[in-house]
């Protein structure tokens, strides 16, 4: 009799699932599992029903249909959208954290100027929703977090103890050993090295063999070196807080793995705390620099190939010499307005400014004129576009150049037309 009842119950559950299978209301990512053994955090499950009265979703847990509070799940219309959300969580799909201090502020966005939406009690647990982000102005590192009850916001990394799953306050998982070896071995270079390499445009002012995150296990030192900052710390050993976070004992440094090939390093310098991103970069940096220098040389040779004398009826004669010196005679109304009044007619020309992504399709490059009798701050920038037998120069204000990249063009262009003369 009991077996028959159980059989009928199983049939009724199966029938319910079968009838609902074609009528699922969506797919959910488990943010805060009610039972890790049955539906682990970070997994995707179908949702069959939503109750606004009881504020629950009906899902399958093991072999049972159960109602789960809505705040524990993130519902998406399709499995594809749920999978995309899981991918964005990256290495932190199963990660939780606890507040390291009392009244740790959770803010609307990643910044101390953002509205406070919640305050965590010391030891209070939160779900990590994504890899940490860097606040550019302050260098602070922020985690997007989700509280028990469903409040989403950002919390500064220094206020959290980050871990994985149910282990966040226990020994780190075995994966931490592999990452510790990777962390110590490297080579770690600023993340923008890889971004520049992929674009095929290298800013020689920001790329150097001296820049990177270096661990000397023999001397037990950590060196962080980026443009404008270089500092070294002594440490005793690395303490794995989790499979994604490491702290060098004795040094005020925190290291987070964003993924297997990218780390965020938080450290003090002067009176501020900075966070820099580094990536595994096995390529020879000196070779990268040599290739960029060769690219610039080729671009300049192509520029003057039709002729080294450029003639304009309005802006005089511009002579570009093979050694990258120039002479600009009778520049007309440009002098004193776009070219410094104190500028001599001679100077040096550079191709040190790169085109931003929005400008690459419309221009061939940027010419930087450094006139004799002027300072480095008075360099003059022109976008250029070659045409058969001629070239157009477009004046570029210094404000449009950010970190040696031309990021925008003026609303009202100043265009200079020159013809090539052999």
HELIX and SHEET records of a PDB file:
HELIX    1   1 UNK A    2  UNK A   21  1                                  20    
HELIX    2   2 UNK A   70  UNK A   72  5                                   3    
HELIX    3   3 UNK A   79  UNK A   89  1                                  11    
HELIX    4   4 UNK A   90  UNK A   92  5                                   3    
HELIX    5   5 UNK A  157  UNK A  159  5                                   3    
HELIX    6   6 UNK A  165  UNK A  167  5                                   3    
HELIX    7   7 UNK A  175  UNK A  185  1                                  11    
HELIX    8   8 UNK A  191  UNK A  199  1                                   9    
HELIX    9   9 UNK A  285  UNK A  304  1                                  20    
HELIX   10  10 UNK A  332  UNK A  334  5                                   3    
HELIX   11  11 UNK A  376  UNK A  378  5                                   3    
HELIX   12  12 UNK A  398  UNK A  400  5                                   3    
SHEET    1   A 5 UNK A  64  UNK A  69  0                                        
SHEET    2   A 5 UNK A  56  UNK A  61 -1                                        
SHEET    3   A 5 UNK A  44  UNK A  51 -1                                        
SHEET    4   A 5 UNK A  26  UNK A  30 -1                                        
SHEET    5   A 5 UNK A  73  UNK A  76 -1                                        
SHEET    1   B 5 UNK A 133  UNK A 134  0                                        
SHEET    2   B 5 UNK A 141  UNK A 147 -1                                        
SHEET    3   B 5 UNK A 125  UNK A 128 -1                                        
SHEET    4   B 5 UNK A  95  UNK A  99 -1                                        
SHEET    5   B 5 UNK A 160  UNK A 164 -1                                        
SHEET    1   C 2 UNK A 104  UNK A 107  0                                        
SHEET    2   C 2 UNK A 116  UNK A 120 -1                                        
SHEET    1   D 3 UNK A 133  UNK A 134  0                                        
SHEET    2   D 3 UNK A 141  UNK A 147 -1                                        
SHEET    3   D 3 UNK A 152  UNK A 156 -1                                        
SHEET    1   E 6 UNK A 188  UNK A 190  0                                        
SHEET    2   E 6 UNK A 272  UNK A 280 -1                                        
SHEET    3   E 6 UNK A 262  UNK A 269 -1                                        
SHEET    4   E 6 UNK A 253  UNK A 259 -1                                        
SHEET    5   E 6 UNK A 245  UNK A 248 -1                                        
SHEET    6   E 6 UNK A 238  UNK A 240 -1                                        
SHEET    1   F 3 UNK A 212  UNK A 216  0                                        
SHEET    2   F 3 UNK A 221  UNK A 226 -1                                        
SHEET    3   F 3 UNK A 229  UNK A 234 -1                                        
SHEET    1   G 9 UNK A 309  UNK A 312  0                                        
SHEET    2   G 9 UNK A 316  UNK A 320 -1                                        
SHEET    3   G 9 UNK A 325  UNK A 329 -1                                        
SHEET    4   G 9 UNK A 346  UNK A 350 -1                                        
SHEET    5   G 9 UNK A 365  UNK A 371 -1                                        
SHEET    6   G 9 UNK A 380  UNK A 387 -1                                        
SHEET    7   G 9 UNK A 390  UNK A 396 -1                                        
SHEET    8   G 9 UNK A 415  UNK A 421 -1                                        
SHEET    9   G 9 UNK A 309  UNK A 312 -1                                        
SHEET    1   H 3 UNK A 354  UNK A 355  0                                        
SHEET    2   H 3 UNK A 405  UNK A 406  1                                        
SHEET    3   H 3 UNK A 401  UNK A 402 -1                                        
END                                                                             
